[in-house]
């Protein structure tokens, strides 16, 4: 089983930013990638077809790039004699008693193309007389095409034989396999770029109209956001009809990663009146909360 996902505050680090007369909090959140993989954060390579040496390189590249990106852990079990059958949007593992755990995603990698060939590139330049010219230069081109199937413990396929293509170009005298491997690395990067959740930084405006709150906001600007949130809560309790105090508390809570409590305070601020930008801030928080919950539960984000 893979390591537990970091707690929310580690995924929502915050710092204050000033823009002219307006101060904003910078809120970091984690959102699903283009291909939503739910709560899975451990990739298990189970099977594949194609040239053996090519598959071995691609498998190693998946492990290497997964470590470098820092979200997925990965393991290669493709030498255990398992097979992955794909039918529509379902995948099944055959050939043993292996079963994926809840936080794991099975991966089948088929290498469809693994080629290198001579080609020509146009090189544009300017001669000593200032005249532009076009010259054809011999190059070595690498092309790799992968078919990838990624599925969860229930057999539901996030990707079913989805094709990822990579290209690379090198000098005509470059080692052919080296250029092809660079193309393979590009194809793997495209796959991981689609499935890896992304860190998003959003700036949310603070309400600086109340002079009594300015020392607290200064504390937040200094980086002590949790302390500022505690002090703003005390301020709001002393001024329960202050929409700006409720709103600023919501922003500070969100900046510490507590999206649930922040959303409640945004609602309180809006119920007390508030300003036009309060509603936009509340909508953003709702979207970030839904994205965070979808990564924990595997259900689509529905703010």
C-alpha positions in Angstrom: 0.0 0.0 0.0 1.3 3.5 -0.8 2.0 6.1 1.8 -0.9 8.2 3.1 -1.7 11.4 1.2 -0.4 14.5 3.1 -2.9 16.3 5.3 -4.9 19.2 3.8 -2.8 22.0 5.4 0.3 20.7 3.6 -1.6 20.9 0.3 -2.9 24.4 1.0 0.1 26.5 2.1 -0.5 30.2 1.9 1.4 33.4 1.7 0.0 37.0 1.3 0.5 39.1 -1.7 0.0 42.8 -2.1 -1.3 44.4 -5.3 -1.5 48.2 -5.0 -3.9 48.9 -2.3 -5.4 45.4 -2.2 -4.0 42.5 -0.3 -4.8 38.9 -1.4 -4.1 35.5 0.1 -2.4 33.0 -2.1 -4.2 29.7 -1.6 -2.7 26.4 -2.8 -5.1 23.5 -3.7 -4.8 20.1 -5.3 -7.2 19.4 -8.2 -7.7 16.4 -10.5 -5.8 16.2 -13.7 -7.3 15.9 -17.2 -8.0 12.2 -16.5 -9.6 11.9 -13.1 -8.1 9.0 -11.2 -10.0 9.5 -8.0 -8.3 8.5 -4.8 -5.7 6.3 -6.4 -2.1 7.4 -5.8 -0.1 4.2 -6.5 0.5 2.9 -10.0 1.2 -0.9 -10.5 2.5 -1.9 -13.9 1.0 -5.4 -14.5 1.4 -6.4 -18.1 2.0 -5.2 -21.7 2.9 -6.2 -25.2 5.5 -5.2 -27.7 9.3 -5.4 -28.0 10.7 -6.5 -24.6 13.5 -4.1 -24.4 11.2 -1.2 -25.3 8.7 -2.2 -22.6 11.4 -2.5 -20.1 12.6 1.1 -20.8 9.0 2.5 -20.8 8.3 0.7 -17.5 11.5 2.2 -15.9 10.5 5.6 -17.3 7.1 5.4 -15.7 8.8 4.7 -12.3 11.3 7.4 -12.8 8.9 10.1 -13.8 6.4 9.2 -11.2 9.0 9.6 -8.5 10.1 12.9 -10.0 6.5 14.3 -10.0 6.0 13.3 -6.4 2.4 12.4 -6.4 2.2 8.7 -7.5 4.3 6.0 -6.1 4.8 3.2 -8.6 5.8 -0.5 -8.8 6.6 -2.8 -11.7 5.1 -6.3 -11.5 5.1 -7.0 -15.2 7.4 -10.0 -14.8 4.9 -12.0 -12.7 3.1 -13.6 -15.5 -0.1 -11.6 -15.1 -2.4 -10.6 -18.0 -4.8 -7.7 -18.3 -7.9 -8.1 -20.4 -9.7 -5.0 -21.6 -13.3 -5.0 -22.7 -14.8 -1.5 -23.2 -14.3 0.5 -20.1 -13.5 -2.6 -17.9 -10.2 -4.3 -17.2 -9.6 -7.7 -15.5 -6.4 -9.2 -14.2 -5.8 -12.9 -15.0 -3.0 -15.4 -14.4 -2.7 -15.2 -10.6 -4.4 -14.2 -7.3 -3.2 -10.6 -7.5 -5.8 -8.0 -6.5 -5.4 -4.2 -6.5 -5.9 -2.3 -3.2 -8.2 0.6 -3.0 -5.5 3.2 -3.5 -3.8 1.4 -6.4 -4.3 1.7 -10.1 -3.3 -1.2 -12.5 -1.5 -0.2 -15.6 -1.1 -2.2 -18.9 1.5 -0.7 -21.3 1.6 -1.8 -24.9 4.4 -0.5 -27.2 2.8 -0.1 -30.6 5.6 1.8 -32.4 9.3 2.1 -31.6 11.1 3.5 -34.6 14.0 5.7 -35.6 14.6 7.1 -39.1 16.5 9.7 -41.1 14.6 12.8 -42.0 15.2 16.4 -42.9 14.6 19.6 -41.0 14.5 23.1 -42.5 17.0 25.5 -40.9 16.5 29.2 -41.5 19.3 31.6 -41.3 20.8 34.9 -42.5 24.0 35.1 -44.5 26.7 37.7 -44.2 24.9 40.0 -46.7 21.8 39.9 -44.5 19.9 37.7 -46.9 17.7 35.0 -45.4 18.0 31.4 -46.6 16.6 28.0 -45.9 18.8 24.9 -45.6 17.8 21.3 -45.4 19.6 19.5 -42.6 19.7 15.7 -42.1 18.4 14.6 -38.7 17.5 11.4 -36.9 13.8 11.2 -35.8 12.5 9.0 -33.1 8.8 8.0 -32.8 7.1 6.0 -30.1 3.4 5.1 -29.8 2.0 3.6 -26.5 -1.4 2.2 -25.7 -2.2 2.6 -22.0 -4.9 1.1 -19.9 -5.3 2.4 -16.4 -7.9 0.9 -14.0 -8.9 0.9 -10.4 -9.5 -2.0 -8.0 -13.0 -2.5 -9.2 -11.9 -2.9 -12.8 -13.2 0.5 -13.9 -10.9 1.9 -16.6 -9.8 5.5 -16.3 -8.0 4.9 -19.6 -8.8 2.0 -22.0 -6.0 1.5 -24.6 -5.5 5.2 -24.9 -2.7 6.1 -27.3 0.1 8.4 -26.3 2.7 9.4 -28.9 6.2 10.8 -28.4 8.6 12.4 -30.8 12.3 13.3 -30.5 14.9 14.7 -32.9 18.7 14.4 -32.8 21.8 14.8 -35.0 21.9 12.3 -37.8 24.9 10.6 -36.2 23.3 10.4 -32.8 22.7 6.8 -31.4 19.4 5.7 -32.8 18.1 4.0 -29.6 18.9 7.1 -27.6 16.7 9.3 -29.8 13.9 6.7 -29.6 14.1 6.6 -25.8 13.8 10.3 -25.7 10.6 10.0 -27.7 9.4 7.3 -25.3 10.1 9.6 -22.3 7.9 12.2 -24.0 5.0 9.8 -24.5 5.2 8.8 -20.8 5.3 12.4 -19.8 2.1 13.0 -21.7 0.4 10.1 -19.9 1.5 11.2 -16.4 0.6 14.8 -17.2 -3.0 13.7 -17.9 -3.5 11.6 -14.8 -1.5 13.4 -12.1 -3.5 15.9 -10.0 -2.2 19.4 -10.3 -1.3 22.0 -7.7 -3.2 25.3 -8.3 -2.5 28.6 -6.7 -5.4 31.1 -6.5 -5.3 34.6 -5.1 -8.3 35.6 -3.0 -8.8 39.2 -2.0 -9.1 40.3 1.6 -11.4 43.0 2.9 -9.2 45.7 4.4 -11.9 48.3 5.1 -12.2 47.7 8.9 -9.3 49.5 10.7 -9.7 47.2 13.7 -8.7 44.1 11.6 -5.6 45.6 10.0 -3.2 44.3 12.7 -4.6 40.8 12.2 -4.1 41.1 8.4 -0.6 42.3 9.0 0.1 39.1 10.9 -1.2 37.1 7.9 1.0 39.1 5.6 4.0 38.2 7.8 3.3 34.5 7.2 1.6 33.5 10.4 -1.6 32.6 8.8 -2.9 30.1 11.4 -2.3 32.7 14.2 -4.1 35.4 12.1 -7.0 33.0 11.6 -7.2 32.4 15.4 -7.1 36.2 16.1 -9.7 36.9 13.4 -12.1 34.3 14.9 -11.8 36.1 18.3 -12.4 39.4 16.5 -15.5 38.0 14.8 -16.8 36.6 18.1 -16.5 40.1 19.5 -18.2 41.6 16.4 -20.7 39.0 15.3 -22.4 41.4 12.9 -19.2 42.2 11.0 -19.5 40.8 7.5 -15.9 41.7 6.8 -14.6 39.8 9.8 -16.6 36.7 8.8 -15.3 37.0 5.3 -11.6 37.6 6.2 -11.9 34.6 8.6 -13.1 32.5 5.7 -10.2 33.5 3.5 -7.7 32.8 6.3 -9.2 29.4 7.1 -9.1 28.5 3.5 -5.5 29.6 3.4 -4.7 27.1 6.1 -6.4 24.3 4.1 -9.7 24.1 6.1 -12.0 24.4 3.1 -15.1 23.1 5.0 -14.9 25.7 7.8 -14.0 28.4 5.3 -17.1 27.7 3.2 -19.3 28.0 6.3 -17.8 31.4 7.1 -18.2 32.6 3.5 -21.9 31.8 3.9 -22.0 33.7 7.2 -20.4 36.7 5.6 -22.9 36.7 2.7 -25.8 36.4 5.2 -24.5 39.5 6.9 -24.5 41.5 3.6 -21.0 41.6 2.3 -19.6 42.9 -0.9 -19.8 41.8 -4.5 -16.5 39.9 -4.4 -17.6 37.8 -1.4 -19.8 35.6 -3.6 -17.0 34.9 -6.1 -14.6 34.0 -3.3 -17.2 31.6 -1.9 -17.7 30.0 -5.3 -14.0 29.4 -5.6 -13.8 27.8 -2.2 -16.7 25.5 -3.0 -15.0 24.4 -6.2 -11.7 23.7 -4.4 -13.5 21.8 -1.6 -15.3 19.6 -4.2 -12.0 18.9 -6.0 -10.3 18.0 -2.7 -13.1 15.6 -1.8 -13.2 14.0 -5.2 -9.5 13.1 -4.8 -10.3 11.4 -1.5 -13.6 9.6 -2.5 -13.0 9.1 -6.2 -16.4 10.7 -7.0 -16.6 13.5 -9.6 -16.2 17.0 -8.2 -19.7 18.7 -7.9 -19.4 22.0 -6.1 
